[in-house]
């Protein structure tokens, strides 16, 4: 099966991207305030082409160049994150400062790039100090403090979902690279305490949690909990087989982010439970293929990079599906490859290209079922 990890990965991503374009054609036409009903679909199709080109470049580019440029890449990523707070450059939407203005692409979300850069930097660090991954300083403190800089900038943007994704990805990398649990567990407990303190002191975030815990309350159904409540109604309305493509009703204004964060319930309403389970299966296949590529990698850098890139794709998918099914509080993360979002789509496809490049350079053993050379049998005659 090792030879087919790339095929499984690319096929799963292609199905998700195709499904995303189909669902954007069904949902984006009803977005209020847009003159062109297929504005989002057209832009997403252009971003698919750009992402495929970037994925091919990433798959062909030697990974040694990334290792040499990691300090510069990390510095540029931090500068871009800081620009989100600069008036006139940063763009604030829905209370979050996640975007910056760009000349050609209009808006760019630096946190998506920063997550990939942090993974590349951690892979480079652990590849350089692989004999000291169990130590306190070079195996935990120094890489943790450096990774905490972009993580803190993302959290300050109130992009809590992306911050949680990056934190979980860094934790997985530290654990798999051999960092000691005696260092990781107290840090994780302290981080959870800090997050809880932040939530109870932020009226908007705490209100979302209260609405999530009380979705049956009519007051919350008309306020902060409306999105998740309407998402549950959409999933229930779809049933096993769905009401038919384009026939969903929740996208007509009540589910206001049906083309971005809450596209998964629209899939369930129009295409049914079978299609939503297929989406979950595709992300599971991506996780299996990504972990398989990491296990087959021929160096510590490639192994760590493959693991981190897989987490950056799968963890947001888990968060988005958990939010839209009311298993988690609302955090505003899109569904990778499916939701509308140019930055997320292009960089997610670039991550897939990096995974393909890692697998191409791995020494995968091919086991022959039947030996080609004749066997010589020796026996003792009695």
C-alpha positions as CSV (number, residue, x, y, z in Angstrom):
1,X,0.0,0.0,0.0
2,X,3.0,2.3,0.5
3,X,3.3,2.9,-3.3
4,X,-0.3,4.2,-3.4
5,X,-0.2,6.8,-0.6
6,X,0.2,9.6,-3.2
7,X,-2.7,8.3,-5.3
8,X,-5.0,8.1,-2.3
9,X,-4.0,11.6,-1.2
10,X,-4.5,13.2,-4.6
11,X,-7.7,11.4,-5.3
12,X,-9.2,12.4,-1.9
13,X,-8.2,16.0,-2.4
14,X,-9.6,16.1,-5.9
15,X,-12.9,14.8,-4.8
16,X,-13.1,17.4,-2.0
17,X,-12.2,20.3,-4.3
18,X,-14.7,19.1,-6.9
19,X,-17.4,18.9,-4.2
20,X,-16.5,22.3,-3.0
21,X,-16.9,23.9,-6.4
22,X,-20.3,22.1,-6.8
23,X,-21.5,23.3,-3.4
24,X,-20.3,26.9,-4.1
25,X,-22.4,26.9,-7.2
26,X,-25.4,26.0,-5.0
27,X,-24.7,28.3,-2.1
28,X,-22.9,31.4,-3.3
29,X,-25.6,32.4,-5.7
30,X,-27.8,33.4,-2.7
31,X,-25.2,35.5,-0.9
32,X,-26.7,39.0,-0.3
33,X,-25.1,42.1,-1.7
34,X,-23.4,40.4,-4.7
35,X,-24.3,41.6,-8.2
36,X,-22.7,38.5,-9.9
37,X,-24.4,35.4,-8.4
38,X,-21.3,33.3,-9.3
39,X,-18.7,35.7,-8.1
40,X,-17.4,33.3,-5.4
41,X,-17.4,30.3,-7.7
42,X,-15.4,32.1,-10.3
43,X,-12.8,33.3,-7.8
44,X,-12.6,29.8,-6.2
45,X,-12.0,28.2,-9.6
46,X,-9.2,30.7,-10.3
47,X,-7.7,29.8,-6.9
48,X,-7.9,26.1,-7.7
49,X,-5.8,26.7,-10.8
50,X,-3.3,28.8,-8.8
51,X,-3.1,26.2,-6.1
52,X,-2.5,23.4,-8.6
53,X,0.4,25.3,-10.1
54,X,1.9,26.0,-6.7
55,X,1.4,22.4,-5.7
56,X,3.3,21.2,-8.8
57,X,6.1,23.7,-8.0
58,X,6.2,22.5,-4.4
59,X,6.3,18.9,-5.4
60,X,9.3,19.4,-7.8
61,X,11.3,21.8,-5.6
62,X,14.2,20.3,-3.6
63,X,13.3,20.4,0.1
64,X,16.9,21.4,1.1
65,X,16.1,24.9,-0.1
66,X,13.3,25.2,2.5
67,X,15.8,24.2,5.3
68,X,18.2,26.9,4.3
69,X,15.5,29.6,4.1
70,X,13.6,28.7,7.3
71,X,14.9,31.6,9.4
72,X,14.0,34.1,6.7
73,X,10.7,32.5,6.1
74,X,9.8,32.6,9.8
75,X,10.8,36.3,10.0
76,X,8.7,37.2,7.0
77,X,5.7,35.2,8.4
78,X,5.9,37.1,11.7
79,X,6.1,40.5,9.8
80,X,3.0,39.6,7.8
81,X,1.2,38.6,11.0
82,X,2.2,42.0,12.5
83,X,0.9,43.9,9.5
84,X,-2.6,42.7,10.4
85,X,-2.6,45.3,13.2
86,X,-1.3,48.2,11.1
87,X,-4.1,50.7,10.1
88,X,-4.6,50.9,6.4
89,X,-3.0,47.5,5.7
90,X,-4.8,45.2,8.1
91,X,-8.5,44.4,7.4
92,X,-10.9,43.8,10.3
93,X,-14.0,41.7,9.7
94,X,-16.4,40.3,12.2
95,X,-14.2,41.4,15.1
96,X,-11.1,39.6,13.9
97,X,-7.9,41.1,12.3
98,X,-6.9,38.2,10.2
99,X,-6.3,39.7,6.7
100,X,-4.1,42.3,5.0
101,X,-4.6,44.1,1.8
102,X,-2.6,42.9,-1.2
103,X,-2.4,44.6,-4.7
104,X,-3.5,41.7,-6.9
105,X,-5.4,39.2,-4.7
106,X,-7.2,41.9,-2.7
107,X,-6.9,40.1,0.7
108,X,-4.5,37.7,2.1
109,X,-4.6,35.7,5.4
110,X,-1.1,35.5,6.8
111,X,-2.0,32.9,9.5
112,X,-2.4,30.2,6.8
113,X,1.1,30.8,5.5
114,X,2.5,31.2,9.1
115,X,1.2,27.7,10.0
116,X,3.1,26.1,7.2
117,X,6.3,28.1,7.9
118,X,6.2,27.1,11.6
119,X,5.9,23.4,10.6
120,X,8.9,23.7,8.2
121,X,10.9,25.5,10.8
122,X,10.2,22.9,13.5
123,X,11.1,20.1,11.0
124,X,14.4,21.9,10.2
125,X,15.1,22.4,13.9
126,X,14.5,18.8,15.0
127,X,16.4,17.5,11.9
128,X,19.4,19.6,13.1
129,X,19.2,18.6,16.7
130,X,17.8,15.1,16.4
131,X,20.2,13.7,19.0
132,X,19.0,16.2,21.6
133,X,15.2,16.0,21.2
134,X,14.9,14.5,24.7
135,X,16.8,17.5,26.3
136,X,15.0,20.4,28.1
137,X,16.5,23.3,26.2
138,X,17.1,22.2,22.5
139,X,14.3,19.6,22.6
140,X,11.6,21.7,24.2
141,X,12.3,25.3,25.4
142,X,14.1,26.9,22.4
143,X,11.8,25.5,19.7
144,X,8.7,26.1,21.9
145,X,9.6,29.7,22.5
146,X,10.3,30.4,18.9
147,X,7.1,28.7,17.7
148,X,5.2,30.7,20.4
149,X,5.9,34.0,18.6
150,X,3.8,33.4,15.5
151,X,1.3,31.4,17.6
152,X,0.8,34.4,19.9
153,X,0.4,36.8,17.0
154,X,-2.3,34.6,15.5
155,X,-4.1,34.4,18.9
156,X,-3.9,38.2,19.2
157,X,-5.7,38.5,15.9
158,X,-8.6,36.7,17.7
159,X,-8.1,33.9,15.2
160,X,-8.6,31.3,18.0
161,X,-9.4,28.4,15.6
162,X,-6.1,28.8,13.7
163,X,-4.2,29.2,16.9
164,X,-5.6,26.0,18.3
165,X,-4.8,24.2,15.0
166,X,-1.2,25.4,15.1
167,X,-0.9,24.5,18.8
168,X,-2.2,21.0,18.3
169,X,0.1,20.5,15.3
170,X,3.2,21.7,17.2
171,X,2.2,19.4,20.1
172,X,2.0,16.4,17.7
173,X,5.4,17.3,16.2
174,X,7.0,17.6,19.7
175,X,5.5,14.3,20.8
176,X,6.5,12.3,17.7
177,X,10.0,13.8,17.6
178,X,10.7,12.6,21.2
179,X,10.0,15.6,23.5
180,X,9.5,14.3,27.0
181,X,6.0,14.3,28.4
182,X,7.3,15.6,31.7
183,X,7.9,18.9,29.9
184,X,4.9,18.9,27.6
185,X,2.1,18.1,30.1
186,X,2.6,21.0,32.5
187,X,2.9,23.3,29.5
188,X,-0.3,22.0,28.1
189,X,-2.1,22.4,31.4
190,X,-0.9,26.0,31.7
191,X,-1.9,26.7,28.2
192,X,-5.4,25.4,28.8
193,X,-5.6,27.5,31.9
194,X,-4.6,30.6,30.0
195,X,-7.2,29.9,27.3
196,X,-9.9,29.4,29.9
197,X,-8.9,32.8,31.5
198,X,-9.0,34.4,28.1
199,X,-12.5,33.0,27.4
200,X,-14.1,34.1,30.6
201,X,-12.7,37.6,30.2
202,X,-13.8,38.0,26.6
203,X,-17.5,38.7,26.4
204,X,-17.8,37.7,22.7
205,X,-16.1,34.3,23.1
206,X,-17.8,33.5,26.3
207,X,-21.1,34.3,24.8
208,X,-20.5,31.9,22.0
209,X,-19.7,29.1,24.5
210,X,-22.9,29.9,26.5
211,X,-24.9,29.8,23.2
212,X,-23.3,26.5,22.3
213,X,-24.2,25.0,25.6
214,X,-27.8,26.2,25.4
215,X,-28.8,25.8,21.7
216,X,-32.3,24.9,22.8
217,X,-32.8,28.3,24.3
218,X,-34.9,30.5,21.8
219,X,-32.8,33.6,22.9
220,X,-29.6,32.0,21.7
221,X,-31.2,30.6,18.6
222,X,-31.8,34.1,17.4
223,X,-28.4,35.5,18.5
224,X,-24.9,33.9,18.8
225,X,-26.2,30.3,18.5
226,X,-28.2,30.9,15.3
227,X,-25.6,29.5,13.0
228,X,-25.1,26.3,14.8
229,X,-28.9,25.9,15.4
230,X,-29.7,26.4,11.7
231,X,-26.9,24.0,10.8
232,X,-28.5,21.3,12.9
233,X,-31.8,22.0,11.2
234,X,-30.2,21.7,7.8
235,X,-28.6,18.4,8.7
236,X,-31.9,17.1,10.1
237,X,-33.8,18.3,7.0
238,X,-31.4,16.4,4.7
239,X,-31.9,13.0,6.2
240,X,-30.1,10.0,4.7
241,X,-30.4,11.0,1.0
242,X,-30.9,14.8,1.1
243,X,-33.4,17.0,-0.5
244,X,-31.5,17.3,-3.8
245,X,-28.7,19.5,-5.1
246,X,-29.8,23.1,-5.0
247,X,-33.0,22.4,-3.1
248,X,-31.7,23.3,0.4
249,X,-33.6,26.0,2.2
250,X,-31.3,27.0,5.0
251,X,-28.9,28.8,2.6
252,X,-31.6,31.4,1.9
253,X,-30.4,33.9,4.5
254,X,-30.8,32.0,7.7
255,X,-27.4,30.2,7.4
256,X,-25.5,33.3,6.5
257,X,-22.0,31.7,6.1
258,X,-23.3,28.7,4.1
259,X,-20.5,29.2,1.5
260,X,-17.7,29.5,4.0
261,X,-17.7,28.1,7.5
262,X,-21.0,26.3,7.4
263,X,-20.9,24.6,4.0
264,X,-20.8,21.2,5.6
265,X,-24.5,21.4,6.8
266,X,-25.5,22.4,3.3
267,X,-23.9,19.3,2.0
268,X,-25.9,17.3,4.5
269,X,-29.1,19.0,3.6
270,X,-28.9,18.7,-0.1
271,X,-26.9,15.5,-0.6
272,X,-27.7,13.7,2.7
273,X,-26.0,11.7,5.4
274,X,-24.3,9.5,2.8
275,X,-22.3,12.4,1.3
276,X,-21.4,13.8,4.7
277,X,-20.0,10.5,5.7
278,X,-18.1,10.3,2.4
279,X,-16.5,13.7,3.3
280,X,-15.4,12.4,6.7
281,X,-14.0,9.3,5.0
282,X,-12.0,11.4,2.5
283,X,-10.4,13.3,5.4
284,X,-9.7,10.1,7.1
285,X,-8.0,8.8,3.9
286,X,-5.9,12.0,3.8
287,X,-4.8,11.4,7.4
288,X,-3.9,7.8,6.6
289,X,-2.0,8.8,3.5
290,X,-0.2,11.6,5.2
291,X,0.9,9.5,8.1
292,X,2.0,6.8,5.7
293,X,4.1,9.3,3.8
294,X,5.6,10.4,7.0
295,X,6.5,6.8,8.0
296,X,8.1,6.1,4.6
297,X,10.2,9.3,4.6
298,X,13.9,8.8,4.4
299,X,15.0,11.6,6.7
300,X,13.9,13.3,10.0
301,X,13.2,16.5,8.2
302,X,10.9,14.9,5.7
303,X,9.2,12.8,8.3
304,X,8.5,15.8,10.6
305,X,7.4,18.0,7.7
306,X,4.9,15.3,6.4
307,X,3.4,14.9,9.9
308,X,3.0,18.6,10.4
309,X,1.4,19.2,7.0
310,X,-1.0,16.3,7.5
311,X,-2.1,17.8,10.8
312,X,-2.6,21.3,9.2
313,X,-5.1,19.7,6.8
314,X,-6.9,17.2,9.1
315,X,-7.2,19.2,12.4
316,X,-9.1,22.1,10.8
317,X,-11.4,19.6,9.1
318,X,-12.1,18.0,12.5
319,X,-12.7,21.5,14.1
320,X,-15.1,22.6,11.3
321,X,-17.1,19.4,11.3
322,X,-17.3,19.6,15.1
323,X,-18.5,23.2,15.0
324,X,-21.1,22.6,12.3
325,X,-22.5,19.6,14.1
326,X,-22.6,21.5,17.5
327,X,-20.0,19.2,19.0
328,X,-17.6,22.2,19.5
329,X,-18.2,26.0,20.0
330,X,-18.1,28.2,17.0
331,X,-14.5,29.2,16.0
332,X,-14.8,30.4,12.4
333,X,-12.6,27.9,10.6
334,X,-13.3,26.9,7.0
335,X,-13.6,23.3,5.8
336,X,-10.3,22.6,3.9
337,X,-10.6,22.3,0.1
338,X,-14.4,22.7,0.3
339,X,-15.2,26.1,1.8
340,X,-14.7,29.4,-0.1
341,X,-11.4,31.0,0.7
342,X,-8.5,31.7,-1.6
343,X,-5.6,31.7,0.9
344,X,-6.7,28.5,2.6
345,X,-7.3,26.7,-0.7
346,X,-4.0,27.7,-2.4
347,X,-1.8,26.9,0.6
348,X,-3.7,23.7,1.4
349,X,-3.0,22.5,-2.2
350,X,0.6,23.6,-1.8
351,X,0.8,21.4,1.4
352,X,-0.4,18.5,-0.7
353,X,2.3,19.2,-3.2
354,X,4.9,19.1,-0.5
355,X,3.6,15.8,0.7
356,X,3.7,14.4,-2.8
357,X,7.3,15.6,-3.2
358,X,8.3,14.0,0.1
359,X,6.8,10.7,-1.0
360,X,8.5,10.9,-4.4
361,X,11.9,11.2,-2.7
362,X,11.3,8.4,-0.2
363,X,12.9,5.0,-0.6
364,X,9.8,2.8,-0.8
365,X,10.6,-0.9,-0.9
366,X,8.7,-3.0,-3.4
367,X,8.1,-6.5,-2.2
368,X,8.0,-9.1,-5.0
369,X,5.4,-11.8,-4.5
370,X,7.4,-14.4,-6.6
371,X,11.2,-14.5,-6.7
372,X,12.7,-14.3,-10.2
373,X,15.8,-16.3,-9.4
374,X,15.5,-20.1,-9.1
375,X,15.8,-21.6,-5.7
376,X,18.4,-24.3,-4.9
377,X,17.3,-26.9,-2.5
378,X,19.9,-28.9,-0.5
379,X,18.9,-32.2,1.1
380,X,20.8,-34.9,2.9
381,X,20.1,-38.4,1.7
382,X,20.0,-41.1,4.3
